[in-house]
Amino acid sequence: MSDDGHLDAAFFLRRGASRVGADRIALLEAVAELGSISAAAKQVGLSYKGAWDGVQALNNLFDAPLIAAQPGGRSGGAAQVTERGRAVIAAFHKVQAELGEALARLEARMGASESDLGGLFWSLGMKTSARNALRGVVTNVTPGAVNSEVTLRVADGVEIVSIVTRQSVEDLGLAPGKPAIALIKSSFVVLAKGEGLLTSARNQLRAHVLRREDGAVSSEISLALADGKTLVATITRESAELLGLAQGEVVTALVKAPHVILAVE
């Protein structure tokens, strides 16, 4: 909605509760042009961390990576936009090119006030506080009397299990073959090192550390799964140091099934 109360031509590719707008497309285009995450960040006015967060979110939300990159720190690392990424850029601009005229026609037909329009288009601004949003396909649903177990394939050899109510399975239409998005708060991801771990966590995902960002108390750990998918964990800085978490370290990410929220488009 523009300041004068009219609909403007902002277009978002939506994946469940998450969305890809012009800012993320600009990041994609900058990476394609410059071949570097850090250089692209400067061009579009993002911090290095903000750009990496954007890259990870994009790769997690699509069925194939949009950017193939190796972290190189703020000094830069090699990165390139994949064929899938170029297709997304082209599709975005193709739709955006006709959006302004379409919205003008829509607004003329609706003849609604600014407040009415705001209510009608409120859902376009929906966001989620979950740090991780991974798109996948349901591979199995095990029903129970109250709760059901849903398995979501998010990458080659990587499945995430969620426990949701049986009613939620019905409301969301969850069944094998159905696309869905797993939402996981970074604070729900526990990290461990070593083999043969005995734990009650239903999800035990092998990964390696891509990046570590330390704060005064907490550390944010970015993990590489497979097929360009990533997972972010927020743990105490003391734990990160005790585990010796550095780029390339192999870890196991533990997530309880009830902590995985599922969303559909």
Long-range contacts (C-beta under 8 A, 24 or more apart in sequence): 1-114, 1-117, 1-118, 1-121, 5-113, 5-114, 5-117, 6-107, 7-103, 7-106, 7-107, 7-117, 7-121, 8-103, 9-96, 9-99, 9-100, 9-103, 11-92, 11-95, 11-96, 11-99, 12-124, 13-88, 13-91, 13-92, 14-265, 15-61, 15-62, 15-133, 15-135, 15-181, 15-265, 16-133, 16-135, 16-180, 16-181, 16-263, 16-264, 16-265, 17-126, 17-127, 17-128, 17-133, 17-181, 17-183, 17-263, 18-57, 18-61, 18-127, 18-128, 18-133, 18-181, 19-124, 19-126, 19-127, 20-58, 20-61, 20-88, 20-92, 22-92, 22-96, 23-54, 24-54, 24-57, 24-58, 25-88, 25-89, 25-92, 25-93, 27-51, 27-54, 27-55, 27-58, 28-58, 28-66, 28-67, 28-81, 28-85, 28-88, 28-89, 29-89, 31-55, 31-67, 31-69, 31-79, 31-80, 31-81, 32-80, 32-81, 32-85, 32-86, 32-89, 35-78, 35-79, 35-80, 36-72, 36-76, 36-77, 36-78, 36-79, 37-67, 37-69, 37-71, 37-72, 37-76, 37-77, 37-79, 38-72, 38-73, 38-74, 38-75, 38-76, 38-77, 39-76, 40-79, 48-73, 48-74, 49-213, 52-211, 52-222, 55-79, 56-222, 56-230, 56-232, 57-133, 58-85, 59-228, 59-229, 59-230, 60-132, 60-133, 60-134, 60-135, 60-229, 60-230, 61-133, 61-134, 61-135, 61-181, 62-88, 62-135, 63-135, 64-227, 64-228, 65-227, 65-228, 66-228, 67-228, 68-228, 71-210, 71-211, 71-247, 128-183, 128-263, 129-185, 130-183, 130-184, 130-185, 130-261, 131-184, 131-185, 131-186, 131-232, 131-234, 132-182, 132-183, 132-184, 132-185, 132-186, 132-189, 132-231, 132-232, 133-181, 133-182, 133-183, 133-263, 134-160, 134-181, 134-182, 134-184, 134-229, 134-231, 135-179, 135-180, 135-181, 136-160, 136-179, 136-180, 136-181, 136-182, 137-177, 137-178, 137-179, 137-180, 138-174, 138-175, 138-176, 138-177, 138-178, 138-179, 138-180, 139-176, 140-176, 141-169, 141-174, 141-175, 141-176, 143-169, 148-174, 149-257, 150-174, 150-180, 150-262, 152-180, 152-182, 152-262, 154-182, 154-225, 154-229, 155-225, 155-226, 155-227, 155-228, 155-229, 156-226, 156-227, 157-226, 158-205, 158-225, 158-226, 158-227, 158-229, 160-184, 160-203, 160-205, 160-255, 160-260, 161-202, 161-203, 161-257, 161-260, 162-257, 162-258, 162-260, 162-261, 162-262, 163-202, 163-257, 163-258, 163-260, 164-261, 164-262, 168-262, 172-262, 172-263, 172-264, 173-264, 174-262, 174-264, 178-264, 179-264, 179-265, 180-262, 180-263, 180-264, 181-262, 181-263, 181-264, 182-260, 182-261, 182-262, 183-260, 183-261, 183-262, 183-263, 184-231, 184-255, 184-259, 184-260, 184-261, 185-259, 186-220, 186-232, 186-233, 186-234, 187-234, 188-255, 188-256, 188-259, 189-231, 189-232, 189-233, 189-234, 189-253, 189-254, 189-255, 190-233, 190-235, 190-253, 190-254, 190-255, 191-221, 191-233, 191-235, 191-239, 191-243, 191-245, 191-251, 191-252, 191-253, 191-254, 192-243, 192-251, 192-252, 192-254, 193-243, 193-244, 193-249, 193-250, 193-251, 193-252, 194-252, 197-252, 199-254, 200-256, 201-254, 201-255, 201-256, 202-255, 202-256, 202-257, 203-253, 203-254, 203-255, 203-256, 203-257, 203-260, 204-252, 204-253, 204-254, 205-231, 205-252, 205-253, 205-254, 205-255, 206-250, 206-251, 206-252, 207-231, 207-250, 207-251, 207-252, 207-253, 208-248, 208-249, 208-250, 208-251, 209-245, 209-246, 209-247, 209-248, 209-249, 209-251, 210-247, 211-247, 212-240, 212-245, 212-246, 212-247, 214-240, 219-245, 221-245, 223-251, 223-253
